[in-house]
Amino acid sequence: MKLKTNIRKRLLFPTLTASILVGILSGCMNTPAASTSTQSTPTAGQATTAASGGKLRVGIITDFGTLDPAKSTRLIDEELYNNIYDPMVKLTPDGKFLPGLATKWTISEDGKTYTFELRKEVKFHDGTDFNAQAVMDNWNWIIDPANASPRKSDLVLVESMTAPDPYTLVVQLKTPFIPFIATITGRTGLISSMTAKKKAGDQYEMAPVGTGPFQFVEWNKNDHLTIKKNPNYWEKDQPKLDEVEFKPIINQSQKLNALISGQVDLVDSIPFQDIPKVENTKSLKLGVATSFGYSRLTLNLQKAPFNNINNRRAINFAINRDEINQIIYFGKFVPGFSFFSPAGFANDPSIKVPYSVELAKEELKKAGNPDGFSFSFLSANDPQSMQLAQLFQSQLAKVGITMKIEALDSAAITQKRNSGDWEVTGGGWSGMIDPDQNSYAFIVTNAPFNYGKYSNTEVDKLMQEARESSSNDVRKKIYSQVSAILIEEVPGIFTGYQPVVDVWTDKVQGFDVYPDQLLRLYKTTISK
């Protein structure tokens, strides 16, 4: 039966962990727009316009891993980075590009030459100059295989870099790659002082030096990390705060209590079941946005029963995404069926899979399994992940499919997945602004995150075409074609697009929720 399709990073989550998915993106081309919605409860009238200065205390879901963007793979690290470092290209909350360390950029007609005009009179926190050489030194460090940077794949298409003058950078690519601007809004585009990095060696990831609005002060692991205002920041009147302290709150049930009791002023996530309490607390503000990321079940196509397309389709029909939204996410999840979130331009709302017990049973008959089959699902062993896994289990049981839950910690799941000894694993991607960043590495033949070993030459061809087109309209059509193919072949099963949820007290003002889930605090103020 043909499914009806009428023509929605950074950190890879090894499992669908409900609590981590919310706490666990002016140039010379058209840019995608993200839809961001912020819901705030009424304030009690206590907070008026906040003056500059003061200290903001931020509760984060876990401690940072590394303070060096060139070594980072985790979303939590990125929550800090945009406050210490400046990106080459900035993002607005609705996903548009703005000048950052690059004030202008042009792209050649063949899409292979990028020319950047760089911001002058910018200094790193150690007093050294920012210029084109600094960017080239950063990117050459990433490219050098001896450094084993996980960001190397972002620059794999770079053929050469030259600086005609100290504040002009020309990047020549091997092939056209339109998402390059989007790529340098993230970790690869965050520029470190190479003087400081060479001096500190391996210790640089404990003492970062950027050009950003705040300077690093200290990191007491598992207790707090402190940054202070950069008095020489190039952006006039920024930042507003004198100091920011990040405090990891590992026990998620304590996070909202810490906010209410005044231990912190802002938190990067809360358990979904606490959302109604926030909405009914006048002194708290709730910010919610649909993220660029998604939740997805990955199927191992090298193993039975998932080498049979009908078995894969049966599961797709049997997953009730609306039920997941209500039970797990308290109505804040956006059910979805593709790599492409409605926060970005590539989402096609016509790409859908109906929830249907009857259609699932038809597919099982076609597969030769009229009574269903059994498989093992790798799940994280925290309470919310287990709740989600058990919901999958009950939904599949309605069509005769038995799902056995294998609960492991994150490291064990990663090890097992990398060995190939698995059948289905949950997964989520926190999301980046360009659709290529959220799809290519997961679906192209032999791509690094294509753990299920899916391979389709037509999909490979279409994904490359999307990389080379400068028109978002054309790219959207291509991504719709890809989504339609994936709906038919089901190499993975999308459940939807996780929300970004931030909560803060009414003393905090000027805080924006971003669909890439990052914290940008340079405009934020706090009442004293």
C-alpha positions in Angstrom: 0.0 0.0 0.0 1.4 3.4 -1.0 1.4 5.9 1.8 -0.4 9.2 1.2 1.9 12.2 0.8 0.2 15.3 -0.6 2.9 16.9 -2.5 8.6 19.4 10.0 23.2 18.1 16.2 25.5 20.1 17.7 24.4 17.3 20.2 23.2 13.9 19.2 20.9 12.4 21.9 21.5 8.6 22.1 18.0 8.1 23.5 14.7 9.8 23.6 15.1 11.3 27.1 12.1 13.6 27.7 13.7 15.8 30.3 17.0 16.2 28.3 15.3 16.9 25.0 14.3 20.4 26.2 17.5 21.1 28.0 19.6 18.7 26.4 20.5 29.2 15.1 21.8 40.5 7.5 23.5 38.7 5.0 23.6 38.6 1.2 21.0 35.9 0.7 17.5 35.0 1.7 17.5 33.1 5.1 15.0 30.7 6.7 12.6 32.0 9.3 11.8 30.1 12.5 8.5 30.4 14.3 9.0 31.2 17.9 6.3 31.6 20.4 6.7 32.9 23.9 4.0 32.5 26.5 4.3 34.5 29.7 2.2 34.3 32.8 1.0 37.7 34.1 3.4 39.4 36.5 2.5 40.7 39.8 3.7 44.2 38.8 6.9 43.9 40.9 9.4 44.1 38.0 9.8 47.4 36.3 12.4 48.3 33.7 15.6 46.7 34.9 18.8 48.8 35.0 22.1 47.5 33.7 24.2 45.5 36.1 23.5 42.8 38.6 24.1 39.1 38.7 22.0 36.5 36.9 22.0 32.9 38.2 21.1 30.3 35.6 20.1 26.7 36.4 21.3 24.3 33.7 20.4 20.6 33.2 23.9 19.3 33.6 27.4 20.5 33.9 29.5 21.6 30.9 31.8 19.2 29.2 34.4 21.4 27.5 34.7 25.2 27.1 36.4 24.9 23.7 33.9 25.0 20.8 36.3 23.2 18.5 36.1 20.1 20.8 32.5 20.2 21.7 29.7 17.8 20.7 27.1 18.6 23.4 24.2 21.0 23.4 24.9 22.0 27.0 28.2 23.4 26.1 26.6 25.6 23.4 24.3 27.2 26.0 27.4 28.9 27.4 29.4 29.6 24.2 27.5 32.5 22.7 28.2 34.5 25.8 32.0 34.0 25.8 32.5 33.8 22.1 31.2 35.7 19.1 30.0 33.8 16.0 31.0 34.8 12.6 27.3 35.2 11.8 24.7 35.8 14.4 21.1 34.6 14.6 17.9 36.3 15.6 15.2 34.5 17.6 13.2 34.0 14.4 16.2 32.4 12.6 17.5 35.3 10.4 21.2 35.9 9.9 22.8 39.1 11.3 26.4 40.4 11.1 28.7 39.1 13.8 32.4 39.0 13.5 31.7 39.0 9.8 30.0 42.3 8.9 29.3 41.3 5.2 29.6 38.3 3.0 29.2 37.5 -0.6 28.9 34.2 -2.4 30.2 33.6 -6.0 27.8 32.6 -8.7 29.1 29.0 -8.7 28.5 28.8 -4.9 32.1 27.9 -4.2 33.8 31.2 -3.1 32.8 33.0 0.1 34.2 36.4 0.8 33.9 37.8 4.3 34.5 41.4 5.4 35.5 41.2 9.1 34.7 43.5 12.0 37.6 45.8 12.8 38.9 47.0 16.2 37.8 43.8 18.0 40.0 42.3 20.6 40.0 39.0 22.3 39.7 39.0 26.1 43.5 38.6 26.4 44.0 41.8 24.4 45.1 40.2 21.2 43.6 41.3 17.9 40.8 39.6 16.0 41.4 39.5 12.3 41.3 37.2 9.2 44.4 35.4 10.4 42.7 34.5 13.7 39.8 32.9 11.8 42.2 31.0 9.5 44.2 29.8 12.5 41.0 28.6 14.2 39.7 26.8 11.1 43.1 25.3 10.3 43.3 23.9 13.8 39.9 22.2 13.3 40.9 20.9 9.9 44.2 19.4 11.2 43.5 15.7 11.7 46.0 15.6 14.6 43.6 17.6 16.7 40.7 15.2 16.1 38.2 18.0 16.3 34.5 16.9 16.0 33.9 20.1 14.0 36.2 18.9 11.2 33.2 17.7 9.1 31.9 21.3 9.0 35.0 22.3 7.1 35.5 19.2 5.0 34.7 21.1 1.8 37.2 23.9 2.4 39.8 23.8 -0.3 41.7 27.0 0.6 41.6 30.2 2.7 43.3 33.4 1.9 43.4 36.9 3.5 43.9 39.7 0.8 44.1 42.1 3.7 43.9 41.8 7.5 40.1 42.1 7.6 39.0 40.2 4.4 38.8 36.4 4.3 38.2 34.4 1.2 37.2 30.8 1.5 37.3 28.6 -1.5 35.2 25.4 -1.4 35.7 22.2 -3.3 32.0 22.1 -4.3 29.1 24.4 -3.8 27.7 24.4 -0.2 25.0 26.9 0.4 24.5 25.9 4.1 28.1 27.2 4.9 26.7 30.5 6.3 24.4 28.6 8.6 27.3 26.3 9.7 29.3 29.3 11.0 26.5 30.5 13.2 27.4 27.6 15.4 30.4 26.2 17.1 32.7 26.2 14.0 32.0 30.0 13.7 33.0 30.8 17.3 36.5 32.1 17.2 39.0 31.6 20.0 42.2 33.5 20.7 44.9 31.1 19.2 47.5 32.9 21.4 45.6 31.8 24.5 44.9 28.3 23.0 48.6 27.6 22.1 49.7 28.9 25.5 47.2 26.8 27.5 47.4 23.6 25.4 45.1 20.9 26.7 44.0 23.2 29.5 42.4 25.7 27.1 39.0 23.9 27.4 39.1 24.9 31.1 40.0 28.6 30.5 38.5 29.9 27.2 39.3 33.2 25.6 36.9 34.7 23.0 35.8 38.1 21.8 32.3 37.8 23.3 30.2 40.0 25.7 31.3 38.1 28.8 34.7 36.9 30.0 35.4 33.6 31.7 36.1 33.9 35.5 36.1 30.4 37.0 34.7 26.9 36.7 34.1 24.8 39.8 33.0 21.6 38.2 29.5 20.3 39.2 29.0 23.4 41.3 29.1 26.6 39.2 30.7 28.4 36.3 31.0 32.2 36.4 31.5 34.8 33.6 31.7 38.6 34.0 31.0 41.6 31.7 33.5 42.3 29.0 34.1 46.1 29.5 35.6 46.4 26.1 32.9 44.7 24.1 32.5 46.0 20.5 28.7 46.0 20.6 27.7 49.3 22.2 25.8 49.1 25.5 26.2 45.3 25.7 26.1 43.2 27.8 23.7 44.6 30.4 24.6 42.2 33.2 27.7 42.4 35.4 28.0 38.7 36.0 26.3 35.4 35.2 26.6 32.2 37.2 25.6 28.9 35.8 24.6 26.2 38.3 24.0 22.6 37.2 20.8 21.1 38.7 21.0 17.4 37.9 17.9 16.4 39.7 15.2 17.8 37.4 12.5 17.6 40.1 14.5 20.2 42.1 14.9 22.6 39.2 11.6 24.5 39.5 11.9 24.5 43.3 15.3 26.2 42.9 13.6 28.9 40.8 10.7 29.5 43.1 12.9 29.6 46.2 15.2 32.2 44.6 18.3 30.0 44.3 18.4 30.8 40.5 16.7 33.3 38.3 16.4 31.4 35.1 16.4 27.7 34.1 17.1 26.1 30.7 14.4 23.5 31.1 11.9 21.9 33.5 10.1 18.6 33.5 7.1 18.8 31.3 4.7 17.9 34.1 5.7 21.1 35.9 4.5 23.3 33.0 0.9 23.8 34.5 2.4 24.9 37.8 4.6 27.5 36.0 1.6 28.8 34.1 -0.3 29.3 37.4 2.5 31.1 39.2 2.3 34.8 38.6 6.0 35.5 39.5 7.2 33.2 36.8 7.5 33.5 33.0 7.3 30.6 30.6 9.0 30.7 27.2 8.1 28.0 24.7 9.3 27.6 21.1 9.3 24.8 18.6 12.9 23.8 18.1 14.8 23.1 14.9 15.3 19.6 16.3 13.3 16.4 16.2 12.7 13.1 18.0 13.1 9.9 16.0 13.3 6.1 16.3 16.3 4.7 14.4 15.9 1.2 12.9 18.8 -1.1 12.2 18.1 -2.0 8.6 20.9 -4.7 8.7 18.9 -6.9 11.1 15.6 -8.7 10.9 12.8 -7.8 11.3 13.7 -4.3 10.0 15.2 -5.4 6.8 11.5 -5.9 5.8 9.9 -2.6 4.7 6.4 -3.7 5.7 7.5 -4.3 9.3 8.9 -0.8 9.4 5.7 0.6 8.0 3.7 -1.3 10.6 5.5 0.5 13.4 5.1 3.8 11.7 1.3 3.4 11.5 1.1 2.1 15.1 2.8 5.1 16.8 0.2 7.5 18.1 2.0 10.9 18.1 -0.9 12.9 19.5 -1.0 10.6 22.5 2.8 11.1 23.0 2.2 14.8 22.9 -0.5 14.8 25.6 0.9 12.2 28.0 4.7 12.9 27.8 4.9 16.6 26.7 1.7 18.1 28.1 0.6 19.5 24.8 3.9 21.3 24.0 5.3 18.8 21.5 4.6 19.2 17.8 3.8 15.8 16.2 5.9 15.3 13.0 7.0 13.0 10.3 10.3 14.3 8.8 13.7 15.8 9.5 12.3 19.3 9.0 10.7 21.2 11.8 8.1 23.9 11.3 10.6 26.2 12.9 12.5 26.2 9.6 11.6 26.8 5.9 11.8 23.2 4.7 8.8 21.9 6.7 6.1 20.4 4.5 2.9 20.0 6.5 1.4 17.6 3.9 4.0 15.0 4.8 2.1 12.8 7.2 1.5 9.3 8.4 -1.9 8.5 9.9 -2.2 6.7 13.2 -4.0 3.5 12.2 -4.2 0.1 13.9 -5.9 -1.3 10.8 -3.2 -0.2 8.4 -0.4 -1.4 10.8 -2.0 -4.9 10.8 -2.3 -4.9 7.0 1.5 -4.2 6.8 2.2 -7.0 9.2 0.2 -9.4 7.0 2.2 -8.3 3.9 5.4 -8.9 5.9 4.3 -12.4 6.7 3.8 -11.6 10.4 0.1 -11.4 10.8 0.5 -12.0 14.6 3.2 -9.4 14.9 6.8 -9.8 15.9 9.1 -8.8 18.7 12.2 -6.6 19.0 14.4 -4.9 21.5 14.4 -1.1 22.1 17.4 0.6 23.7 16.2 3.2 26.2 17.9 5.5 28.7 17.3 4.4 32.2 16.0 7.6 33.7 12.3 7.8 34.7 11.0 10.0 31.9 12.8 8.0 29.2 11.3 4.9 30.7 7.8 6.5 30.7 8.2 7.2 27.0 9.5 3.8 26.2 6.6 2.2 28.0 4.2 4.3 26.0 5.8 3.1 22.7 5.5 -0.4 24.1 1.8 -0.1 24.9 1.0 1.5 21.5 2.8 -1.3 19.5 1.1 -4.0 21.6 -2.3 -2.9 20.2 -1.2 -4.3 16.8 0.6 -7.4 18.1 4.1 -6.1 18.1 6.1 -6.9 21.3 8.7 -4.3 22.3 11.2 -5.4 24.9 12.9 -2.5 26.7 16.6 -2.6 27.3 17.3 0.2 29.8 21.0 1.3 29.8 23.0 4.4 30.6 24.0 6.7 27.8 27.6 5.3 27.4 26.4 1.8 27.2 23.8 2.7 24.6 26.4 4.5 22.5 28.8 1.5 22.7 26.1 -1.0 21.7 24.8 1.1 18.9 28.3 1.6 17.5 28.9 -2.2 17.6 25.9 -2.8 15.4 24.4 -5.1 18.0 21.0 -3.4 18.3 17.6 -3.3 16.6 15.9 0.0 17.5 17.1 3.0 19.5 15.5 6.2 20.3 17.2 9.4 19.4 16.8 13.1 19.1 18.7 16.0 17.5 18.7 19.4 19.1 18.6 21.0 15.7 20.3 23.8 13.8 19.0 26.5 11.5 19.7 25.0 8.1 17.8 21.8 7.1 21.0 20.3 5.7 22.5 20.3 9.2 19.5 18.3 10.5 19.3 15.7 7.8 22.4 15.1 5.6 24.6 13.3 8.1 21.7 11.0 9.2 20.4 9.8 5.8 23.1 9.9 3.1 24.8 6.7 2.4 27.7 6.1 4.8 27.1 9.5 6.5 28.5 9.6 10.1 25.1 9.5 11.9 23.4 7.0 9.5 23.5 4.3 12.1 20.8 2.2 10.5 22.8 1.9 7.3 20.1 3.3 5.0 21.2 3.8 1.4 19.3 5.2 -1.5 21.1 6.7 -4.5 18.1 9.0 -5.3 18.1 10.4 -1.8 21.9 10.9 -2.0 21.5 12.8 -5.3 18.6 15.0 -4.0 20.5 15.8 -0.8 23.5 17.0 -2.8 21.3 19.1 -5.1 19.8 20.8 -2.0 23.3 21.7 -0.8 24.1 23.4 -4.1 20.9 25.4 -4.7 20.8 29.0 -3.6 17.0 29.1 -3.7 15.1 28.2 -0.5 12.1 27.6 -2.6 14.0 25.0 -4.7 15.5 23.5 -1.6 12.2 23.1 0.1 10.8 21.2 -2.9 13.8 18.9 -2.8 13.4 18.2 0.9 9.8 17.5 0.3 10.8 14.9 -2.3 13.2 13.4 0.2 10.6 13.3 2.9 8.1 11.6 0.7 10.7 8.9 -0.2 11.5 8.4 3.5 7.8 8.1 4.4 7.6 5.2 1.9 10.8 3.4 2.9 10.8 4.2 6.6 14.5 4.0 7.6 13.5 5.7 10.8 10.3 6.8 12.5 9.8 10.4 13.4 7.6 11.2 16.4 7.8 15.0 16.2 9.6 18.2 17.2 10.5 18.8 20.8 9.8 22.1 22.4 12.3 24.6 23.8 11.2 25.4 27.3 12.8 28.2 29.4 11.4 29.6 32.7 12.5 32.7 34.5 11.3 35.0 37.3 9.7 38.3 36.7 12.9 40.0 37.8 14.5 38.9 34.5 13.8 41.0 31.4 15.2 41.0 27.8 15.5 37.3 27.6 14.6 35.6 24.3 13.9 32.0 23.6 15.7 30.6 20.5 14.7 27.6 18.5 18.3 26.3 18.6 17.9 26.0 22.4 20.9 28.3 23.2 21.1 30.9 25.8 22.1 34.4 24.6 22.3 36.7 27.6 23.9 39.9 26.2 20.6 41.8 26.2 19.2 40.3 29.4 18.7 42.4 32.5 17.7 41.7 36.1 15.9 43.9 38.6 18.0 44.6 41.7 
